[in-house]
Each structure stands twice: as structure tokens, then as C-alpha cells.
Amino acid sequence: MAETDARPEEPAGGEQPLEADRLRDLLLAPGYLKVLTVSALIGVPVSLVAFWFLAGLHALEHLLWADLPHDLGWDTPPWWWPLPLLLVAGVVVGLVAARLPGGGGQVPASGLHAGGAAPVTLPGVLIAATASLPLGAVLGPEAPLIALGGGLALLVRDLTRGPATPQTTALLGAAGAAAAIAAIFGNPLVAAVLLMEVAGAGGPRLFAVMLPALLSSGVGALVFTGFGRWTGLETGSLGLRLPMPFPPLDAADVLWTIPFALAVAVLLHPLLAAARRVAAFVAPGVVARTTLCALAAAACAGLYALLTDRSPADVALSGQAALGQLAADPHAWGVGALVAVLLLKGTAYALCLGSLRGGLVFPALFLGAAAGVLLAPLPGLGLVPALAAGMAAATAATLRLPVSSVVLVVLLLGGTAMIPVVILAAVIAFVTTELLPENKAAHPA
């Protein structure tokens, strides 16, 4: 007895078997295994819908910003080109927000949200995204894709008369959203980590949310990639052409990353605050004020073209295509053009975040990359480390999802050499954003 009484308690060790038992019970539950199977099946139709949605957006954007100006005799769109396009975008999005269920999706200034849209809101999401993104909104497609994928998954559940419990709604919504968003990021790992971090899950709940999302995004990526090769259509997935192999990091690269990431977070903070003020301004008169904000964003693009003699598409649109051009030929952008695009695209970004419909990621990546190219001539700072640090800092400060930001930027760079700089920049920018006073930055709900 004395020997038994002398054994020390194991509070820390005792918790681990409890957590493991809870996870085992969860994985062996018949309902959860059924959800896991359905998640794999959902990845197929969702990825096909996402493929055609993104292919359509890409084709429409190319038609409006490349083919049509060329057919009319311009090498690049004239300075006034964004005005009529974003006028249409503002009117359509305003009408959708005012009259259709769900208002066309979440206002981007409120942050990235994990839950899929209710099926009844899907028409408004599709119309608002189609009116916003190809017509020049400074937003990306990831938020509409999350809503579309999650909403389609819930629609499949309803059509098959599956159980509509809170658990199945959360898990299937996350699985559908991950399958759709894997399409644009070109990697199921990014989609799974992003949805996992947005959901804020932990412990067994982490695995419960992660497994359906990872499985569905993996199946969806297979279907999406194969279908894209079969049709030959483009969807505009992310990709950078950088010099390989990357130059080795040195002490100067790491030291410059610290003030650079800090500055990016401090400068993006008022931009995100301005986006929330724009959203509050739009709410009382959604149709007229959405149109006004869209026209103001178009004016930013037009002013940029007049000042720099470059295409207004550098400021308009998500920045996805411009990011690839910037990475491939950064010397084509002079200092004046880089300063102008940072100021005017940043302003247009805030206006679109508060009024139109889309996501936060792509413009943030571009703004961070442009800042990196601008500062790359600093003594001892290389171009690739500056690009990596800028993209990581801007994404982490905007999304407030540091792990997702690191994974996204590392996969976007296509190599692991910049991981230390990416992690350092993301952590510094995230912590700085969290510590800034009166921080009400866009945050996942």
C-alpha cells in the first residue's frame, strides 16, 4: 500500500491519454466516418464547379482587360478604362447586397470566414463575385470560393437528405470550402491549413475539422488539376517565376526583415481601419454608396495610369497577374511606379474591401511584394528575401493567420530557402498587428 500511495500524480501525463481517447472515439464514431466519406465525394463536384467558376472569371477578365482594348487599337487599356467597368460592378453589387439573400456574401473588410454560405445565398455570391472580380475590384477570389464550396457541400447534403446537425454543417462546410479554395492556391495543403486556422479549432476538434477539409481538398485538387489539363483552360492559379536556386540568406537579410515586417504591419493597420470605415459608410445606402466607392477605386487606377504611363490594371484587379509580372521582371518597375502602385492600389484596396465582394489575400500579397521590390536595393538586402518578407508580412498582417501566411508564401516561392525570413516576417507582422492600439482589424469570425 505504501508503495502504491507513494506514486506521484501525473496531471500532465493523465491529460494526454484522455485527449487520445476522445480523438479515437471521434474517429470511430459511425457518423464521423460517414462525414469523412462524404467529404471525399464532395471534393469532386465542388472542384469541378470551382474550376468552371475560376475559368469563367479568368476568361472574362482577359476579355475585358486584354482582348477588348487590343481590338480597339490600344496596347494597354487607356487610363479611363476602369471607370465604366467598376461603375457596372458597383451598381450590380449594390443591387445584390440590397435585394438578394445573403447580400452577395460577406463584406471583405470583416475578414476571412470559414463557414460556407447557406445554399439560398449562392446565386447572390456568384453574381456579386462575377461583377466584382473581372471588372476591376482590388480583391481576390478566395472568399467567394469558400462561400461557394461550403454552400455547395451543404446543398448536396440537403438534396441527399443527410442529417442537418451543427456538426455535419461545420464539417461539410469546411470540406466543401477547402475543396474549392485549393483550386486557386494550387495546393490542398494551403487550403486545409487556411480553413483549419480560420476555424480556430484545437485538440480533437482540430483533427475533426482538419481531416474532412484535407481529404476533400486533396480529392478536389486531383480532379481540378486533371480537368484543367484535359480542357486546356486557364484559371489563373498563383505561381511565381523567380531565379533558382535562391541566393543564400545572410545576416543582413534577416536583420532588415525585422524593421521591414514591423513597418508593413504598421502601415497596413490604418488601411484596414479605413476599409471598415468604408463598410460603415456603405451600409446606410448600399446601392448608391457601393457605386460611389467602386468609382473611387476606378479613379485610383486611372490616376495611376496617368502618373506612370502604365496600365491601370496594375492598380485595378486582384494583383494576381501583376504579381507574376513583378516577380519575373522587377526592374521594369521604376521607383515612382512602385510608390504610386503602393499608394493608389492600397487606397483602392481599402475602398473595395468595404464595398465590393471578394477576398483579402491576393492584393495583400501584391502590396507586400511591391514593397519588397522597392526596398530590395537597401544595403545587404536581396531581392528574393525582400519579396518573401514583404509577402509574408502583408499577408499575416491582413489575414491575422500567421501559419497560413507562412505556408502560402513558402509554397508560392517554390522553395524552402526563404523559410526563416518568411516565418520571422509573418510572426513580427502578426504580433505587431495584435498589439496596435484599438485593434479592430479584419478578423475571422
C-alpha positions in Angstrom: 0.0 0.0 0.0 2.8 2.4 0.9 4.4 1.7 -2.5 1.1 2.5 -4.2 0.5 5.6 -2.2 4.0 6.9 -3.0 3.4 7.0 -6.8 3.3 10.6 -7.9 0.2 12.0 -9.6 0.5 12.6 -13.4 -1.7 15.6 -14.2 0.1 16.4 -17.4 0.5 12.8 -18.5 -3.0 12.0 -17.5 -4.4 14.5 -19.9 -2.8 13.1 -23.0 -4.5 9.6 -22.8 -7.8 11.4 -22.2 -7.3 13.5 -25.4 -6.2 10.5 -27.3 -9.2 8.5 -26.2 -11.5 11.4 -27.2 -9.9 11.5 -30.6 -10.1 7.8 -31.0 -13.8 7.8 -30.1 -14.4 10.6 -32.5 -12.7 8.8 -35.4 -14.5 5.6 -34.7 -17.9 7.2 -34.5 -20.1 5.9 -37.4 -21.4 9.4 -38.1 -18.0 10.9 -38.3 -16.7 8.2 -40.7 -19.7 8.8 -42.8 -18.9 12.6 -42.9 -15.3 11.7 -43.9 -16.5 9.6 -46.8 -19.0 12.2 -48.0 -16.2 14.8 -47.7 -14.1 12.8 -50.2 -17.0 12.6 -52.6 -17.9 16.2 -52.2 -14.4 17.2 -53.4 -15.3 16.0 -57.0 -18.3 18.2 -57.8 -17.1 21.2 -55.8 -13.8 21.2 -57.6 -15.5 21.0 -61.0 -17.8 23.9 -60.1 -14.8 25.8 -58.8 -12.8 25.1 -62.0 -15.5 26.4 -64.3 -16.1 29.4 -62.0 -12.5 30.4 -62.0 -12.0 29.6 -65.7 -15.0 31.9 -66.4 -13.7 34.7 -64.3 -10.2 34.4 -65.9 -11.6 34.4 -69.4 -13.9 37.4 -68.7 -11.0 39.3 -67.1 -8.8 38.6 -70.1 -11.6 39.7 -72.5 -12.2 43.0 -70.7 -8.6 44.0 -69.9 -6.6 42.5 -72.8 -8.6 41.4 -75.8 -11.2 44.2 -76.0 -8.6 47.1 -75.6 -6.4 45.4 -78.2 -9.3 45.0 -80.6 -10.0 48.7 -80.2 -6.4 49.6 -81.0 -4.7 50.0 -77.6 -1.7 48.0 -76.4 -2.9 48.6 -72.8 -6.2 49.8 -71.5 -6.4 53.6 -71.5 -6.5 55.5 -68.2 -10.3 55.8 -68.1 -10.9 52.1 -68.8 -11.7 51.1 -65.2 -14.4 53.8 -64.8 -17.2 52.2 -66.8 -16.3 48.7 -65.7 -16.3 49.5 -62.0 -19.4 51.6 -62.4 -21.2 48.4 -63.6 -19.5 46.5 -60.8 -20.7 48.9 -58.1 -24.3 49.0 -59.4 -24.6 45.2 -59.7 -23.0 44.5 -56.3 -25.1 47.2 -54.6 -28.3 45.7 -56.0 -27.3 42.2 -55.0 -26.4 43.4 -51.5 -29.7 45.2 -51.1 -32.1 42.7 -52.6 -30.7 39.1 -52.7 -30.5 36.7 -49.7 -27.1 36.9 -48.1 -26.2 40.2 -49.7 -23.7 38.6 -52.1 -21.5 37.2 -49.4 -19.5 38.7 -46.5 -18.1 42.2 -46.8 -14.4 41.6 -47.2 -13.5 44.2 -44.6 -14.9 41.8 -41.9 -12.1 39.3 -42.6 -12.0 35.7 -43.9 -14.7 33.4 -42.6 -14.6 29.6 -42.5 -18.3 28.8 -42.8 -19.9 28.0 -46.2 -22.8 30.1 -47.4 -26.3 28.8 -47.0 -27.4 27.3 -50.3 -30.1 30.1 -50.8 -27.4 32.7 -50.8 -25.3 31.1 -53.6 -26.8 33.0 -56.5 -26.0 36.3 -54.9 -22.4 35.2 -54.1 -21.9 34.1 -57.7 -23.4 37.3 -59.2 -21.5 39.7 -56.8 -18.2 37.9 -57.4 -18.6 37.9 -61.2 -19.5 41.6 -61.1 -16.6 42.5 -58.8 -13.5 40.5 -59.8 -13.2 40.6 -63.6 -14.4 44.2 -63.7 -11.6 45.5 -61.7 -12.2 45.1 -58.0 -9.0 45.1 -56.0 -9.9 41.8 -54.4 -9.2 38.1 -54.8 -11.5 35.1 -55.4 -10.8 33.1 -52.2 -13.7 34.4 -50.1 -16.4 33.7 -52.8 -14.7 30.3 -53.3 -15.0 29.5 -49.6 -18.7 30.5 -49.7 -19.3 28.6 -52.9 -17.6 25.4 -51.9 -19.2 25.3 -48.4 -22.6 26.2 -49.8 -22.5 23.5 -52.5 -21.5 20.9 -49.8 -24.5 21.8 -47.7 -26.7 21.8 -50.8 -25.5 18.2 -51.6 -26.3 17.2 -48.0 -29.8 18.7 -48.2 -30.5 17.1 -51.6 -29.4 13.7 -50.3 -31.4 14.3 -47.1 -28.4 13.9 -44.9 -28.6 14.8 -41.2 -28.5 18.6 -40.7 -26.8 18.7 -37.4 -24.4 21.5 -36.2 -21.5 19.1 -36.5 -22.3 18.0 -40.1 -22.9 21.6 -41.1 -19.5 22.7 -39.7 -17.5 19.7 -41.1 -19.1 19.5 -44.6 -19.0 23.3 -44.9 -15.3 23.2 -44.1 -14.7 20.3 -46.5 -16.5 22.0 -49.4 -14.7 25.3 -48.8 -11.3 23.6 -48.7 -12.0 21.7 -52.0 -13.0 25.0 -53.7 -10.1 27.1 -52.3 -7.5 24.5 -53.1 -8.3 25.4 -56.8 -7.0 28.9 -56.6 -4.0 28.3 -54.4 -3.0 25.3 -56.4 -2.2 23.2 -53.3 -4.6 21.3 -51.0 -2.2 21.8 -48.0 -2.7 25.6 -48.2 -6.5 25.1 -48.3 -6.5 22.7 -45.3 -4.2 24.9 -43.1 -6.1 28.0 -44.0 -9.5 26.6 -43.2 -8.1 25.0 -40.0 -6.6 28.3 -38.8 -9.7 30.3 -39.7 -11.9 27.9 -37.8 -9.7 28.3 -34.7 -10.0 24.7 -33.7 -7.8 22.9 -31.2 -7.3 19.5 -29.7 -9.6 16.8 -31.0 -11.7 19.4 -32.6 -8.6 20.4 -34.7 -8.5 16.9 -36.2 -12.2 16.8 -36.6 -12.2 19.9 -38.8 -8.8 19.2 -40.5 -9.4 15.6 -41.8 -12.5 16.3 -43.9 -11.0 19.6 -45.2 -7.7 17.9 -46.0 -9.3 14.9 -47.7 -11.8 16.9 -49.7 -9.2 19.4 -50.8 -6.8 16.6 -51.9 -9.5 14.9 -54.0 -10.6 18.2 -55.4 -7.0 19.1 -56.3 -6.6 15.9 -58.2 -9.9 16.5 -60.1 -9.2 20.1 -60.7 -5.6 19.6 -62.0 -6.6 16.7 -64.3 -9.7 18.6 -65.6 -7.6 21.7 -66.3 -5.1 19.7 -68.4 -7.9 18.0 -70.2 -9.7 21.2 -71.2 -6.6 23.4 -71.7 -8.4 26.2 -69.9 -6.6 28.6 -67.5 -7.9 29.6 -64.1 -5.2 31.9 -63.1 -3.7 30.0 -60.2 -0.8 31.5 -58.3 2.7 31.0 -59.4 5.9 33.0 -59.4 8.9 32.7 -61.8 11.9 33.5 -59.6 15.6 32.9 -60.2 16.6 29.4 -59.0 18.4 28.4 -56.9 17.7 31.1 -54.4 20.6 33.1 -53.1 21.7 32.0 -49.6 20.4 34.1 -46.7 22.8 36.2 -44.8 22.7 38.3 -41.6 21.7 41.4 -43.4 18.6 39.8 -44.9 17.5 38.6 -41.5 18.2 42.0 -39.8 16.4 44.0 -42.5 13.4 41.7 -42.2 12.7 42.9 -38.6 12.0 46.6 -39.3 10.6 45.8 -42.7 7.9 43.5 -41.3 7.2 45.9 -38.5 6.7 48.8 -41.0 4.4 46.7 -43.2 2.1 45.9 -40.2 2.1 49.5 -39.0 1.2 50.8 -42.5 -1.5 48.2 -43.2 -3.2 48.9 -39.9 -4.8 52.2 -41.0 -5.6 50.8 -44.4 -7.7 48.0 -42.8 -9.3 50.5 -40.4 -10.2 52.7 -43.5 -11.8 49.6 -45.1 -14.0 49.1 -42.0 -15.0 52.8 -42.2 -15.9 52.4 -45.8 -18.1 49.4 -44.9 -19.9 51.5 -42.3 -20.3 54.3 -44.8 -21.8 52.0 -47.4 -24.3 50.3 -45.1 -27.0 53.1 -44.9 -27.3 53.5 -48.7 -25.9 50.3 -50.1 -26.6 50.8 -53.9 -25.6 54.4 -54.3 -22.6 54.2 -51.9 -21.3 50.9 -53.3 -21.3 52.5 -56.7 -19.5 55.6 -55.4 -16.8 53.6 -53.8 -16.3 51.5 -56.9 -15.9 54.6 -59.0 -13.4 56.0 -56.4 -11.4 52.8 -56.8 -11.5 53.2 -60.6 -10.3 56.8 -60.2 -7.3 55.5 -58.3 -6.5 53.1 -61.2 -6.9 55.9 -63.8 -4.7 58.3 -61.8 -2.0 55.7 -61.6 -2.1 55.2 -65.4 -1.9 59.0 -65.9 1.1 59.4 -63.5 3.1 56.4 -64.6 2.1 55.8 -68.2 1.5 52.1 -67.2 -1.7 50.0 -67.5 -4.5 50.9 -65.0 -4.7 47.1 -64.5 -1.7 47.4 -62.2 -4.0 49.0 -59.6 -7.3 47.5 -60.6 -8.0 43.8 -60.3 -6.6 41.4 -57.6 -2.9 41.8 -58.4 -2.6 38.1 -59.2 -1.3 38.6 -62.8 0.7 41.7 -61.8 2.4 39.7 -59.0 3.8 37.2 -61.5 5.0 40.1 -63.8 6.6 41.9 -60.8 8.4 38.7 -59.7 9.6 37.9 -63.3 10.8 41.4 -64.1 11.1 43.6 -61.1 13.4 46.1 -62.9 10.6 47.0 -65.2 9.0 48.9 -62.4 10.7 52.2 -61.5 10.7 53.7 -58.0 8.0 56.1 -58.9 5.8 53.4 -60.3 6.3 51.3 -57.2 5.5 54.2 -54.8 2.4 55.1 -56.9 1.1 51.5 -57.1 1.5 51.1 -53.3 -0.3 54.3 -52.5 -3.1 54.0 -55.1 -3.6 50.3 -55.1 -3.7 50.4 -51.3 -6.4 53.1 -51.4 -8.4 51.2 -54.0 -8.0 48.0 -51.9 -9.5 49.7 -48.8 -12.4 51.0 -50.9 -13.1 47.6 -52.4 -12.8 45.8 -49.1 -15.6 47.9 -47.7 -17.9 47.9 -50.6 -17.5 45.1 -53.3 -17.2 41.3 -52.9 -14.1 39.2 -52.9 -11.1 38.2 -50.7 -8.2 39.8 -49.0 -5.3 37.6 -49.9 -4.2 38.4 -53.5 -3.9 42.2 -53.1 -2.1 41.8 -49.8 0.4 39.5 -51.5 1.0 42.0 -54.3 1.3 45.0 -52.0 3.9 43.1 -49.8 5.8 42.0 -52.9 5.8 45.6 -54.3 7.1 46.9 -51.0 9.8 44.2 -51.1 11.0 45.2 -54.6 11.0 48.9 -53.6 13.3 48.2 -50.6 15.4 45.5 -52.1 18.2 48.0 -53.0 18.9 48.6 -49.3 22.5 47.6 -48.4 22.7 43.8 -47.9 19.1 43.1 -48.7 18.5 40.7 -51.6 15.5 40.8 -54.0 14.2 37.4 -53.2 14.4 37.7 -49.4 12.7 41.2 -49.6 9.9 39.7 -51.8 9.5 36.8 -49.3 9.5 39.0 -46.3 7.1 41.6 -47.8 4.5 39.0 -48.9 4.6 37.1 -45.6 4.3 40.3 -43.5 1.5 41.8 -45.6 -0.5 38.5 -45.6 -0.1 37.9 -41.9 -1.0 41.5 -41.0 -4.1 41.4 -43.2 -5.4 38.0 -42.5 -4.1 37.6 -39.0 -3.4 34.0 -39.8 0.4 33.6 -39.4 0.6 29.8 -40.0 -1.4 30.0 -43.2 0.6 33.0 -44.3 3.9 31.1 -43.9 2.6 28.0 -45.7 1.1 30.1 -48.6 4.3 32.2 -49.2 6.7 29.3 -48.9 4.7 27.2 -51.5 4.3 30.3 -53.7 8.1 30.8 -53.7 8.5 27.2 -54.7 11.5 26.5 -52.4 12.4 26.3 -48.7 15.5 28.5 -48.7 13.5 31.6 -47.5 11.6 29.9 -44.7 13.5 31.6 -41.9 12.8 35.1 -43.3 9.1 34.2 -44.1 8.5 32.9 -40.6 10.2 35.9 -38.9 8.3 38.4 -41.1 4.9 36.7 -40.5 5.4 36.5 -36.7 6.6 40.1 -36.4 3.7 41.4 -38.5 1.1 39.3 -36.7 2.3 40.3 -33.2 2.6 43.9 -34.2 -0.9 43.9 -35.6 -2.3 42.3 -32.5 -0.6 44.9 -30.2 -1.5 48.0 -32.1 -3.9 50.2 -30.1 -7.7 49.9 -30.7 -7.0 47.0 -32.9 -10.2 46.0 -34.7 -8.5 44.8 -37.8 -10.3 42.3 -40.1 -10.6 39.2 -38.1 -12.1 35.8 -38.8 -15.3 35.3 -37.0 
